[in-house]
Amino acid sequence: MIVDSLTFAGDGLIAALDEAGIERAIVCPPRARGHGYDVENAQANALAAERPDRLVAFARVDPLAPGAASHVEQARGIFLHPWEDAFRITDPAVDAIVDGLPVIVATGYPFVSEALQVAELARRHPETPFVATNGAQINISGLGQEDAFLALEACPNLFVQTSGVYREDFLEGVVERFGAERLLYASAFPQFDPRLELLRVRWAPKLGDEAQAAILGGNATRLLLAGTGPG
């Protein structure tokens, strides 16, 4: 089973999943225009309810918006985008909404969600699984890459996604140093093409069949989809 560990709800989603051979996907709303995500989360939930065999909705939360905690009450997981919603991932307001549910963090953005900042939050909530997008960095090189490794070493409850990672050696390094269970496939559709994002994993020559199976679905099913219906 191939599981997309984060994409966005919207037109063409199911067709894109079918074309890439992706059985299930975690979805959440894109950026809202205004404060809060009441309408957008409701739309993502409705889409997931129409196709419960294919989609699981995570609640997108702006922790600085009024009523932010209400989005978490019935959520299966949380998506945080500090860059688009203008908050730091280390802000105390984030602690108030993190309660053990899986949390996916848009990671690598300067000053607000760099790898070591996400690691600081993960250390404060050791029972919560945190998943960093973009390989926990944007540039995938130099100090950003080393910070991603330092964050993974410091926090066993921190995991990284493959979305947009154009260096197969980085993916191989994560598996070599921390195990395949710390890496999850994600397409970040519609920003990226799910077919290309799958190839980023399949082209990594040092990843065997067992590791690829874990990255392409097993890890997301274990971490993010437990108790959400068909596996």
Biotite code that builds the C-alpha atoms (Angstrom):
import biotite.structure as struc

atoms = struc.array([
    struc.Atom([0.000, 0.000, 0.000], chain_id="A", res_id=1, res_name="MET", atom_name="CA", element="C"),
    struc.Atom([1.222, 3.485, -0.890], chain_id="A", res_id=2, res_name="ILE", atom_name="CA", element="C"),
    struc.Atom([0.100, 6.187, 1.548], chain_id="A", res_id=3, res_name="VAL", atom_name="CA", element="C"),
    struc.Atom([0.586, 9.896, 0.913], chain_id="A", res_id=4, res_name="ASP", atom_name="CA", element="C"),
    struc.Atom([1.334, 11.406, 4.310], chain_id="A", res_id=5, res_name="SER", atom_name="CA", element="C"),
    struc.Atom([0.297, 14.945, 3.386], chain_id="A", res_id=6, res_name="LEU", atom_name="CA", element="C"),
    struc.Atom([-1.471, 16.545, 0.456], chain_id="A", res_id=7, res_name="THR", atom_name="CA", element="C"),
    struc.Atom([-4.139, 19.198, 0.149], chain_id="A", res_id=8, res_name="PHE", atom_name="CA", element="C"),
    struc.Atom([-7.852, 18.716, -0.339], chain_id="A", res_id=9, res_name="ALA", atom_name="CA", element="C"),
    struc.Atom([-9.124, 20.068, -3.637], chain_id="A", res_id=10, res_name="GLY", atom_name="CA", element="C"),
    struc.Atom([-10.132, 19.505, -7.223], chain_id="A", res_id=11, res_name="ASP", atom_name="CA", element="C"),
    struc.Atom([-8.348, 16.726, -9.037], chain_id="A", res_id=12, res_name="GLY", atom_name="CA", element="C"),
    struc.Atom([-7.039, 15.069, -5.887], chain_id="A", res_id=13, res_name="LEU", atom_name="CA", element="C"),
    struc.Atom([-8.519, 11.593, -6.359], chain_id="A", res_id=14, res_name="ILE", atom_name="CA", element="C"),
    struc.Atom([-7.531, 11.569, -10.038], chain_id="A", res_id=15, res_name="ALA", atom_name="CA", element="C"),
    struc.Atom([-3.958, 12.489, -9.117], chain_id="A", res_id=16, res_name="ALA", atom_name="CA", element="C"),
    struc.Atom([-3.830, 9.730, -6.504], chain_id="A", res_id=17, res_name="LEU", atom_name="CA", element="C"),
    struc.Atom([-5.189, 7.188, -8.991], chain_id="A", res_id=18, res_name="ASP", atom_name="CA", element="C"),
    struc.Atom([-2.665, 8.184, -11.645], chain_id="A", res_id=19, res_name="GLU", atom_name="CA", element="C"),
    struc.Atom([0.210, 7.760, -9.180], chain_id="A", res_id=20, res_name="ALA", atom_name="CA", element="C"),
    struc.Atom([-1.132, 4.493, -7.739], chain_id="A", res_id=21, res_name="GLY", atom_name="CA", element="C"),
    struc.Atom([-1.598, 5.943, -4.246], chain_id="A", res_id=22, res_name="ILE", atom_name="CA", element="C"),
    struc.Atom([-4.202, 4.093, -2.206], chain_id="A", res_id=23, res_name="GLU", atom_name="CA", element="C"),
    struc.Atom([-4.711, 6.528, 0.679], chain_id="A", res_id=24, res_name="ARG", atom_name="CA", element="C"),
    struc.Atom([-3.787, 10.102, 1.515], chain_id="A", res_id=25, res_name="ALA", atom_name="CA", element="C"),
    struc.Atom([-3.805, 12.441, 4.461], chain_id="A", res_id=26, res_name="ILE", atom_name="CA", element="C"),
    struc.Atom([-5.317, 15.748, 3.396], chain_id="A", res_id=27, res_name="VAL", atom_name="CA", element="C"),
    struc.Atom([-5.696, 19.188, 4.895], chain_id="A", res_id=28, res_name="CYS", atom_name="CA", element="C"),
    struc.Atom([-6.836, 22.629, 3.717], chain_id="A", res_id=29, res_name="PRO", atom_name="CA", element="C"),
    struc.Atom([-4.608, 25.104, 1.927], chain_id="A", res_id=30, res_name="PRO", atom_name="CA", element="C"),
    struc.Atom([-4.067, 28.535, 3.436], chain_id="A", res_id=31, res_name="ARG", atom_name="CA", element="C"),
    struc.Atom([-7.237, 30.291, 4.537], chain_id="A", res_id=32, res_name="ALA", atom_name="CA", element="C"),
    struc.Atom([-7.970, 33.882, 3.625], chain_id="A", res_id=33, res_name="ARG", atom_name="CA", element="C"),
    struc.Atom([-8.621, 35.397, 7.019], chain_id="A", res_id=34, res_name="GLY", atom_name="CA", element="C"),
    struc.Atom([-8.385, 34.021, 10.529], chain_id="A", res_id=35, res_name="HIS", atom_name="CA", element="C"),
    struc.Atom([-9.107, 30.499, 11.594], chain_id="A", res_id=36, res_name="GLY", atom_name="CA", element="C"),
    struc.Atom([-9.904, 27.403, 9.588], chain_id="A", res_id=37, res_name="TYR", atom_name="CA", element="C"),
    struc.Atom([-13.536, 26.632, 10.415], chain_id="A", res_id=38, res_name="ASP", atom_name="CA", element="C"),
    struc.Atom([-14.818, 26.562, 6.839], chain_id="A", res_id=39, res_name="VAL", atom_name="CA", element="C"),
    struc.Atom([-11.696, 25.028, 5.310], chain_id="A", res_id=40, res_name="GLU", atom_name="CA", element="C"),
    struc.Atom([-11.449, 22.204, 7.858], chain_id="A", res_id=41, res_name="ASN", atom_name="CA", element="C"),
    struc.Atom([-15.134, 21.444, 7.384], chain_id="A", res_id=42, res_name="ALA", atom_name="CA", element="C"),
    struc.Atom([-14.578, 21.176, 3.631], chain_id="A", res_id=43, res_name="GLN", atom_name="CA", element="C"),
    struc.Atom([-11.618, 18.824, 4.080], chain_id="A", res_id=44, res_name="ALA", atom_name="CA", element="C"),
    struc.Atom([-13.638, 16.698, 6.512], chain_id="A", res_id=45, res_name="ASN", atom_name="CA", element="C"),
    struc.Atom([-16.540, 16.518, 4.070], chain_id="A", res_id=46, res_name="ALA", atom_name="CA", element="C"),
    struc.Atom([-14.239, 15.430, 1.260], chain_id="A", res_id=47, res_name="LEU", atom_name="CA", element="C"),
    struc.Atom([-12.730, 12.724, 3.459], chain_id="A", res_id=48, res_name="ALA", atom_name="CA", element="C"),
    struc.Atom([-16.210, 11.584, 4.527], chain_id="A", res_id=49, res_name="ALA", atom_name="CA", element="C"),
    struc.Atom([-17.126, 11.069, 0.871], chain_id="A", res_id=50, res_name="GLU", atom_name="CA", element="C"),
    struc.Atom([-14.128, 8.773, 0.343], chain_id="A", res_id=51, res_name="ARG", atom_name="CA", element="C"),
    struc.Atom([-13.234, 7.283, 3.743], chain_id="A", res_id=52, res_name="PRO", atom_name="CA", element="C"),
    struc.Atom([-11.488, 4.407, 1.986], chain_id="A", res_id=53, res_name="ASP", atom_name="CA", element="C"),
    struc.Atom([-9.043, 6.843, 0.369], chain_id="A", res_id=54, res_name="ARG", atom_name="CA", element="C"),
    struc.Atom([-8.784, 10.014, 2.453], chain_id="A", res_id=55, res_name="LEU", atom_name="CA", element="C"),
    struc.Atom([-8.153, 11.032, 6.067], chain_id="A", res_id=56, res_name="VAL", atom_name="CA", element="C"),
    struc.Atom([-8.451, 14.712, 6.985], chain_id="A", res_id=57, res_name="ALA", atom_name="CA", element="C"),
    struc.Atom([-6.060, 16.428, 9.374], chain_id="A", res_id=58, res_name="PHE", atom_name="CA", element="C"),
    struc.Atom([-7.134, 19.717, 10.917], chain_id="A", res_id=59, res_name="ALA", atom_name="CA", element="C"),
    struc.Atom([-5.159, 22.771, 9.920], chain_id="A", res_id=60, res_name="ARG", atom_name="CA", element="C"),
    struc.Atom([-4.713, 25.069, 12.906], chain_id="A", res_id=61, res_name="VAL", atom_name="CA", element="C"),
    struc.Atom([-3.515, 28.622, 13.340], chain_id="A", res_id=62, res_name="ASP", atom_name="CA", element="C"),
    struc.Atom([-2.583, 28.520, 17.047], chain_id="A", res_id=63, res_name="PRO", atom_name="CA", element="C"),
    struc.Atom([-2.771, 32.320, 17.364], chain_id="A", res_id=64, res_name="LEU", atom_name="CA", element="C"),
    struc.Atom([-6.332, 32.544, 16.038], chain_id="A", res_id=65, res_name="ALA", atom_name="CA", element="C"),
    struc.Atom([-9.291, 32.708, 18.437], chain_id="A", res_id=66, res_name="PRO", atom_name="CA", element="C"),
    struc.Atom([-10.783, 29.295, 19.120], chain_id="A", res_id=67, res_name="GLY", atom_name="CA", element="C"),
    struc.Atom([-7.777, 27.424, 17.783], chain_id="A", res_id=68, res_name="ALA", atom_name="CA", element="C"),
    struc.Atom([-8.217, 24.613, 20.314], chain_id="A", res_id=69, res_name="ALA", atom_name="CA", element="C"),
    struc.Atom([-11.695, 23.832, 18.958], chain_id="A", res_id=70, res_name="SER", atom_name="CA", element="C"),
    struc.Atom([-10.172, 22.526, 15.727], chain_id="A", res_id=71, res_name="HIS", atom_name="CA", element="C"),
    struc.Atom([-8.269, 19.871, 17.652], chain_id="A", res_id=72, res_name="VAL", atom_name="CA", element="C"),
    struc.Atom([-11.150, 18.406, 19.643], chain_id="A", res_id=73, res_name="GLU", atom_name="CA", element="C"),
    struc.Atom([-12.392, 15.993, 16.953], chain_id="A", res_id=74, res_name="GLN", atom_name="CA", element="C"),
    struc.Atom([-9.267, 15.927, 14.793], chain_id="A", res_id=75, res_name="ALA", atom_name="CA", element="C"),
    struc.Atom([-7.358, 12.796, 13.783], chain_id="A", res_id=76, res_name="ARG", atom_name="CA", element="C"),
    struc.Atom([-4.212, 14.829, 13.418], chain_id="A", res_id=77, res_name="GLY", atom_name="CA", element="C"),
    struc.Atom([-2.965, 18.403, 13.085], chain_id="A", res_id=78, res_name="ILE", atom_name="CA", element="C"),
    struc.Atom([-1.208, 20.333, 10.342], chain_id="A", res_id=79, res_name="PHE", atom_name="CA", element="C"),
    struc.Atom([0.735, 23.482, 11.223], chain_id="A", res_id=80, res_name="LEU", atom_name="CA", element="C"),
    struc.Atom([2.215, 25.916, 8.698], chain_id="A", res_id=81, res_name="HIS", atom_name="CA", element="C"),
    struc.Atom([4.140, 28.572, 10.649], chain_id="A", res_id=82, res_name="PRO", atom_name="CA", element="C"),
    struc.Atom([5.300, 30.417, 7.529], chain_id="A", res_id=83, res_name="TRP", atom_name="CA", element="C"),
    struc.Atom([1.900, 30.881, 5.907], chain_id="A", res_id=84, res_name="GLU", atom_name="CA", element="C"),
    struc.Atom([0.040, 31.495, 9.171], chain_id="A", res_id=85, res_name="ASP", atom_name="CA", element="C"),
    struc.Atom([2.734, 33.764, 10.662], chain_id="A", res_id=86, res_name="ALA", atom_name="CA", element="C"),
    struc.Atom([3.725, 32.161, 13.953], chain_id="A", res_id=87, res_name="PHE", atom_name="CA", element="C"),
    struc.Atom([6.819, 30.500, 15.342], chain_id="A", res_id=88, res_name="ARG", atom_name="CA", element="C"),
    struc.Atom([6.582, 26.773, 15.938], chain_id="A", res_id=89, res_name="ILE", atom_name="CA", element="C"),
    struc.Atom([8.137, 27.342, 19.372], chain_id="A", res_id=90, res_name="THR", atom_name="CA", element="C"),
    struc.Atom([5.427, 29.812, 20.421], chain_id="A", res_id=91, res_name="ASP", atom_name="CA", element="C"),
    struc.Atom([3.744, 28.760, 23.699], chain_id="A", res_id=92, res_name="PRO", atom_name="CA", element="C"),
    struc.Atom([0.399, 28.931, 21.893], chain_id="A", res_id=93, res_name="ALA", atom_name="CA", element="C"),
    struc.Atom([1.439, 25.825, 19.960], chain_id="A", res_id=94, res_name="VAL", atom_name="CA", element="C"),
    struc.Atom([1.894, 23.878, 23.205], chain_id="A", res_id=95, res_name="ASP", atom_name="CA", element="C"),
    struc.Atom([-1.741, 24.558, 24.050], chain_id="A", res_id=96, res_name="ALA", atom_name="CA", element="C"),
    struc.Atom([-3.012, 22.648, 20.993], chain_id="A", res_id=97, res_name="ILE", atom_name="CA", element="C"),
    struc.Atom([-0.541, 19.745, 20.965], chain_id="A", res_id=98, res_name="VAL", atom_name="CA", element="C"),
    struc.Atom([-2.155, 16.947, 22.941], chain_id="A", res_id=99, res_name="ASP", atom_name="CA", element="C"),
    struc.Atom([-0.713, 13.686, 21.657], chain_id="A", res_id=100, res_name="GLY", atom_name="CA", element="C"),
    struc.Atom([-2.300, 13.653, 18.209], chain_id="A", res_id=101, res_name="LEU", atom_name="CA", element="C"),
    struc.Atom([0.095, 13.307, 15.263], chain_id="A", res_id=102, res_name="PRO", atom_name="CA", element="C"),
    struc.Atom([1.369, 16.722, 14.158], chain_id="A", res_id=103, res_name="VAL", atom_name="CA", element="C"),
    struc.Atom([2.682, 17.514, 10.679], chain_id="A", res_id=104, res_name="ILE", atom_name="CA", element="C"),
    struc.Atom([4.752, 20.710, 10.566], chain_id="A", res_id=105, res_name="VAL", atom_name="CA", element="C"),
    struc.Atom([5.664, 22.655, 7.434], chain_id="A", res_id=106, res_name="ALA", atom_name="CA", element="C"),
    struc.Atom([9.379, 22.755, 8.173], chain_id="A", res_id=107, res_name="THR", atom_name="CA", element="C"),
    struc.Atom([12.481, 24.518, 6.919], chain_id="A", res_id=108, res_name="GLY", atom_name="CA", element="C"),
    struc.Atom([11.167, 28.067, 6.825], chain_id="A", res_id=109, res_name="TYR", atom_name="CA", element="C"),
    struc.Atom([13.648, 30.635, 8.195], chain_id="A", res_id=110, res_name="PRO", atom_name="CA", element="C"),
    struc.Atom([13.070, 31.911, 11.717], chain_id="A", res_id=111, res_name="PHE", atom_name="CA", element="C"),
    struc.Atom([9.696, 30.189, 12.207], chain_id="A", res_id=112, res_name="VAL", atom_name="CA", element="C"),
    struc.Atom([10.058, 26.443, 11.597], chain_id="A", res_id=113, res_name="SER", atom_name="CA", element="C"),
    struc.Atom([13.662, 25.444, 11.072], chain_id="A", res_id=114, res_name="GLU", atom_name="CA", element="C"),
    struc.Atom([14.591, 21.881, 11.948], chain_id="A", res_id=115, res_name="ALA", atom_name="CA", element="C"),
    struc.Atom([15.999, 22.636, 15.374], chain_id="A", res_id=116, res_name="LEU", atom_name="CA", element="C"),
    struc.Atom([12.973, 24.762, 16.254], chain_id="A", res_id=117, res_name="GLN", atom_name="CA", element="C"),
    struc.Atom([10.688, 21.834, 15.428], chain_id="A", res_id=118, res_name="VAL", atom_name="CA", element="C"),
    struc.Atom([12.985, 19.634, 17.520], chain_id="A", res_id=119, res_name="ALA", atom_name="CA", element="C"),
    struc.Atom([12.567, 22.005, 20.458], chain_id="A", res_id=120, res_name="GLU", atom_name="CA", element="C"),
    struc.Atom([8.790, 21.563, 20.265], chain_id="A", res_id=121, res_name="LEU", atom_name="CA", element="C"),
    struc.Atom([9.157, 17.797, 19.892], chain_id="A", res_id=122, res_name="ALA", atom_name="CA", element="C"),
    struc.Atom([11.322, 17.656, 23.029], chain_id="A", res_id=123, res_name="ARG", atom_name="CA", element="C"),
    struc.Atom([8.587, 19.433, 24.982], chain_id="A", res_id=124, res_name="ARG", atom_name="CA", element="C"),
    struc.Atom([6.033, 16.797, 23.897], chain_id="A", res_id=125, res_name="HIS", atom_name="CA", element="C"),
    struc.Atom([7.847, 13.451, 23.853], chain_id="A", res_id=126, res_name="PRO", atom_name="CA", element="C"),
    struc.Atom([4.620, 11.418, 23.574], chain_id="A", res_id=127, res_name="GLU", atom_name="CA", element="C"),
    struc.Atom([3.508, 13.219, 20.402], chain_id="A", res_id=128, res_name="THR", atom_name="CA", element="C"),
    struc.Atom([4.729, 12.144, 16.952], chain_id="A", res_id=129, res_name="PRO", atom_name="CA", element="C"),
    struc.Atom([5.921, 15.126, 14.893], chain_id="A", res_id=130, res_name="PHE", atom_name="CA", element="C"),
    struc.Atom([6.433, 14.858, 11.144], chain_id="A", res_id=131, res_name="VAL", atom_name="CA", element="C"),
    struc.Atom([8.540, 17.527, 9.416], chain_id="A", res_id=132, res_name="ALA", atom_name="CA", element="C"),
    struc.Atom([7.847, 18.277, 5.761], chain_id="A", res_id=133, res_name="THR", atom_name="CA", element="C"),
    struc.Atom([10.535, 18.900, 3.121], chain_id="A", res_id=134, res_name="ASN", atom_name="CA", element="C"),
    struc.Atom([13.103, 16.664, 4.778], chain_id="A", res_id=135, res_name="GLY", atom_name="CA", element="C"),
    struc.Atom([13.028, 19.197, 7.649], chain_id="A", res_id=136, res_name="ALA", atom_name="CA", element="C"),
    struc.Atom([14.692, 21.804, 5.408], chain_id="A", res_id=137, res_name="GLN", atom_name="CA", element="C"),
    struc.Atom([14.196, 23.776, 2.223], chain_id="A", res_id=138, res_name="ILE", atom_name="CA", element="C"),
    struc.Atom([17.643, 23.851, 0.642], chain_id="A", res_id=139, res_name="ASN", atom_name="CA", element="C"),
    struc.Atom([18.600, 20.200, 1.367], chain_id="A", res_id=140, res_name="ILE", atom_name="CA", element="C"),
    struc.Atom([22.279, 21.036, 1.810], chain_id="A", res_id=141, res_name="SER", atom_name="CA", element="C"),
    struc.Atom([24.915, 22.401, 4.156], chain_id="A", res_id=142, res_name="GLY", atom_name="CA", element="C"),
    struc.Atom([23.941, 23.414, 7.667], chain_id="A", res_id=143, res_name="LEU", atom_name="CA", element="C"),
    struc.Atom([20.240, 22.863, 6.973], chain_id="A", res_id=144, res_name="GLY", atom_name="CA", element="C"),
    struc.Atom([20.891, 19.226, 6.234], chain_id="A", res_id=145, res_name="GLN", atom_name="CA", element="C"),
    struc.Atom([23.070, 18.844, 9.310], chain_id="A", res_id=146, res_name="GLU", atom_name="CA", element="C"),
    struc.Atom([20.400, 20.511, 11.455], chain_id="A", res_id=147, res_name="ASP", atom_name="CA", element="C"),
    struc.Atom([17.878, 17.981, 10.152], chain_id="A", res_id=148, res_name="ALA", atom_name="CA", element="C"),
    struc.Atom([20.157, 15.144, 11.262], chain_id="A", res_id=149, res_name="PHE", atom_name="CA", element="C"),
    struc.Atom([20.724, 16.799, 14.647], chain_id="A", res_id=150, res_name="LEU", atom_name="CA", element="C"),
    struc.Atom([16.975, 17.199, 15.123], chain_id="A", res_id=151, res_name="ALA", atom_name="CA", element="C"),
    struc.Atom([16.330, 13.534, 14.307], chain_id="A", res_id=152, res_name="LEU", atom_name="CA", element="C"),
    struc.Atom([19.104, 12.452, 16.659], chain_id="A", res_id=153, res_name="GLU", atom_name="CA", element="C"),
    struc.Atom([17.751, 14.550, 19.515], chain_id="A", res_id=154, res_name="ALA", atom_name="CA", element="C"),
    struc.Atom([14.093, 13.553, 19.177], chain_id="A", res_id=155, res_name="CYS", atom_name="CA", element="C"),
    struc.Atom([13.007, 9.942, 18.643], chain_id="A", res_id=156, res_name="PRO", atom_name="CA", element="C"),
    struc.Atom([9.437, 11.215, 18.208], chain_id="A", res_id=157, res_name="ASN", atom_name="CA", element="C"),
    struc.Atom([10.440, 13.321, 15.180], chain_id="A", res_id=158, res_name="LEU", atom_name="CA", element="C"),
    struc.Atom([10.056, 12.011, 11.626], chain_id="A", res_id=159, res_name="PHE", atom_name="CA", element="C"),
    struc.Atom([10.644, 13.592, 8.222], chain_id="A", res_id=160, res_name="VAL", atom_name="CA", element="C"),
    struc.Atom([8.788, 13.559, 4.924], chain_id="A", res_id=161, res_name="GLN", atom_name="CA", element="C"),
    struc.Atom([10.275, 13.094, 1.479], chain_id="A", res_id=162, res_name="THR", atom_name="CA", element="C"),
    struc.Atom([8.293, 15.886, -0.210], chain_id="A", res_id=163, res_name="SER", atom_name="CA", element="C"),
    struc.Atom([10.518, 18.020, -2.412], chain_id="A", res_id=164, res_name="GLY", atom_name="CA", element="C"),
    struc.Atom([13.759, 16.335, -1.319], chain_id="A", res_id=165, res_name="VAL", atom_name="CA", element="C"),
    struc.Atom([15.810, 16.312, -4.503], chain_id="A", res_id=166, res_name="TYR", atom_name="CA", element="C"),
    struc.Atom([18.835, 14.538, -2.986], chain_id="A", res_id=167, res_name="ARG", atom_name="CA", element="C"),
    struc.Atom([18.492, 10.782, -2.760], chain_id="A", res_id=168, res_name="GLU", atom_name="CA", element="C"),
    struc.Atom([21.653, 10.664, -0.643], chain_id="A", res_id=169, res_name="ASP", atom_name="CA", element="C"),
    struc.Atom([19.859, 12.625, 2.077], chain_id="A", res_id=170, res_name="PHE", atom_name="CA", element="C"),
    struc.Atom([17.009, 10.108, 2.121], chain_id="A", res_id=171, res_name="LEU", atom_name="CA", element="C"),
    struc.Atom([19.541, 7.289, 2.268], chain_id="A", res_id=172, res_name="GLU", atom_name="CA", element="C"),
    struc.Atom([21.371, 9.069, 5.083], chain_id="A", res_id=173, res_name="GLY", atom_name="CA", element="C"),
    struc.Atom([18.218, 9.300, 7.177], chain_id="A", res_id=174, res_name="VAL", atom_name="CA", element="C"),
    struc.Atom([17.611, 5.571, 6.757], chain_id="A", res_id=175, res_name="VAL", atom_name="CA", element="C"),
    struc.Atom([21.246, 4.660, 7.390], chain_id="A", res_id=176, res_name="GLU", atom_name="CA", element="C"),
    struc.Atom([21.551, 6.741, 10.560], chain_id="A", res_id=177, res_name="ARG", atom_name="CA", element="C"),
    struc.Atom([18.078, 6.468, 12.067], chain_id="A", res_id=178, res_name="PHE", atom_name="CA", element="C"),
    struc.Atom([16.230, 3.646, 10.313], chain_id="A", res_id=179, res_name="GLY", atom_name="CA", element="C"),
    struc.Atom([13.615, 3.562, 7.584], chain_id="A", res_id=180, res_name="ALA", atom_name="CA", element="C"),
    struc.Atom([10.869, 4.089, 10.159], chain_id="A", res_id=181, res_name="GLU", atom_name="CA", element="C"),
    struc.Atom([11.861, 7.764, 10.513], chain_id="A", res_id=182, res_name="ARG", atom_name="CA", element="C"),
    struc.Atom([11.029, 8.643, 6.884], chain_id="A", res_id=183, res_name="LEU", atom_name="CA", element="C"),
    struc.Atom([7.581, 9.050, 5.274], chain_id="A", res_id=184, res_name="LEU", atom_name="CA", element="C"),
    struc.Atom([6.612, 9.571, 1.663], chain_id="A", res_id=185, res_name="TYR", atom_name="CA", element="C"),
    struc.Atom([4.579, 12.699, 0.909], chain_id="A", res_id=186, res_name="ALA", atom_name="CA", element="C"),
    struc.Atom([3.671, 14.400, -2.353], chain_id="A", res_id=187, res_name="SER", atom_name="CA", element="C"),
    struc.Atom([2.595, 17.888, -1.168], chain_id="A", res_id=188, res_name="ALA", atom_name="CA", element="C"),
    struc.Atom([0.094, 17.832, -4.061], chain_id="A", res_id=189, res_name="PHE", atom_name="CA", element="C"),
    struc.Atom([-0.766, 20.091, -5.861], chain_id="A", res_id=190, res_name="PRO", atom_name="CA", element="C"),
    struc.Atom([2.505, 21.953, -5.285], chain_id="A", res_id=191, res_name="GLN", atom_name="CA", element="C"),
    struc.Atom([4.406, 18.848, -6.426], chain_id="A", res_id=192, res_name="PHE", atom_name="CA", element="C"),
    struc.Atom([3.499, 15.974, -8.715], chain_id="A", res_id=193, res_name="ASP", atom_name="CA", element="C"),
    struc.Atom([2.842, 12.719, -6.792], chain_id="A", res_id=194, res_name="PRO", atom_name="CA", element="C"),
    struc.Atom([4.433, 10.651, -9.564], chain_id="A", res_id=195, res_name="ARG", atom_name="CA", element="C"),
    struc.Atom([7.744, 12.494, -9.327], chain_id="A", res_id=196, res_name="LEU", atom_name="CA", element="C"),
    struc.Atom([7.685, 12.429, -5.530], chain_id="A", res_id=197, res_name="GLU", atom_name="CA", element="C"),
    struc.Atom([7.310, 8.645, -5.631], chain_id="A", res_id=198, res_name="LEU", atom_name="CA", element="C"),
    struc.Atom([10.347, 8.413, -7.875], chain_id="A", res_id=199, res_name="LEU", atom_name="CA", element="C"),
    struc.Atom([12.447, 10.323, -5.350], chain_id="A", res_id=200, res_name="ARG", atom_name="CA", element="C"),
    struc.Atom([12.096, 7.294, -3.086], chain_id="A", res_id=201, res_name="VAL", atom_name="CA", element="C"),
    struc.Atom([12.321, 4.656, -5.801], chain_id="A", res_id=202, res_name="ARG", atom_name="CA", element="C"),
    struc.Atom([15.433, 6.211, -7.340], chain_id="A", res_id=203, res_name="TRP", atom_name="CA", element="C"),
    struc.Atom([17.394, 6.093, -4.073], chain_id="A", res_id=204, res_name="ALA", atom_name="CA", element="C"),
    struc.Atom([19.714, 3.164, -4.928], chain_id="A", res_id=205, res_name="PRO", atom_name="CA", element="C"),
    struc.Atom([20.623, 2.196, -1.365], chain_id="A", res_id=206, res_name="LYS", atom_name="CA", element="C"),
    struc.Atom([17.030, 1.766, -0.186], chain_id="A", res_id=207, res_name="LEU", atom_name="CA", element="C"),
    struc.Atom([15.983, -1.878, -0.384], chain_id="A", res_id=208, res_name="GLY", atom_name="CA", element="C"),
    struc.Atom([12.466, -3.169, -0.940], chain_id="A", res_id=209, res_name="ASP", atom_name="CA", element="C"),
    struc.Atom([11.685, -3.391, 2.775], chain_id="A", res_id=210, res_name="GLU", atom_name="CA", element="C"),
    struc.Atom([12.774, 0.189, 3.455], chain_id="A", res_id=211, res_name="ALA", atom_name="CA", element="C"),
    struc.Atom([10.861, 1.504, 0.452], chain_id="A", res_id=212, res_name="GLN", atom_name="CA", element="C"),
    struc.Atom([7.696, -0.292, 1.565], chain_id="A", res_id=213, res_name="ALA", atom_name="CA", element="C"),
    struc.Atom([7.968, 1.323, 4.993], chain_id="A", res_id=214, res_name="ALA", atom_name="CA", element="C"),
    struc.Atom([8.620, 4.786, 3.566], chain_id="A", res_id=215, res_name="ILE", atom_name="CA", element="C"),
    struc.Atom([5.881, 4.585, 0.925], chain_id="A", res_id=216, res_name="LEU", atom_name="CA", element="C"),
    struc.Atom([3.113, 3.489, 3.251], chain_id="A", res_id=217, res_name="GLY", atom_name="CA", element="C"),
    struc.Atom([3.941, 1.419, 6.286], chain_id="A", res_id=218, res_name="GLY", atom_name="CA", element="C"),
    struc.Atom([5.232, 4.268, 8.406], chain_id="A", res_id=219, res_name="ASN", atom_name="CA", element="C"),
    struc.Atom([2.318, 6.584, 7.675], chain_id="A", res_id=220, res_name="ALA", atom_name="CA", element="C"),
    struc.Atom([-0.139, 3.818, 8.423], chain_id="A", res_id=221, res_name="THR", atom_name="CA", element="C"),
    struc.Atom([1.569, 3.119, 11.751], chain_id="A", res_id=222, res_name="ARG", atom_name="CA", element="C"),
    struc.Atom([2.083, 6.727, 12.849], chain_id="A", res_id=223, res_name="LEU", atom_name="CA", element="C"),
    struc.Atom([-0.709, 8.725, 11.307], chain_id="A", res_id=224, res_name="LEU", atom_name="CA", element="C"),
    struc.Atom([-3.546, 6.421, 10.311], chain_id="A", res_id=225, res_name="LEU", atom_name="CA", element="C"),
    struc.Atom([-3.914, 4.175, 13.343], chain_id="A", res_id=226, res_name="ALA", atom_name="CA", element="C"),
    struc.Atom([-7.594, 3.786, 14.156], chain_id="A", res_id=227, res_name="GLY", atom_name="CA", element="C"),
    struc.Atom([-8.828, 5.685, 11.079], chain_id="A", res_id=228, res_name="THR", atom_name="CA", element="C"),
    struc.Atom([-10.435, 2.900, 9.140], chain_id="A", res_id=229, res_name="GLY", atom_name="CA", element="C"),
    struc.Atom([-9.167, 0.632, 6.359], chain_id="A", res_id=230, res_name="PRO", atom_name="CA", element="C"),
    struc.Atom([-5.379, 0.237, 6.286], chain_id="A", res_id=231, res_name="GLY", atom_name="CA", element="C"),
])
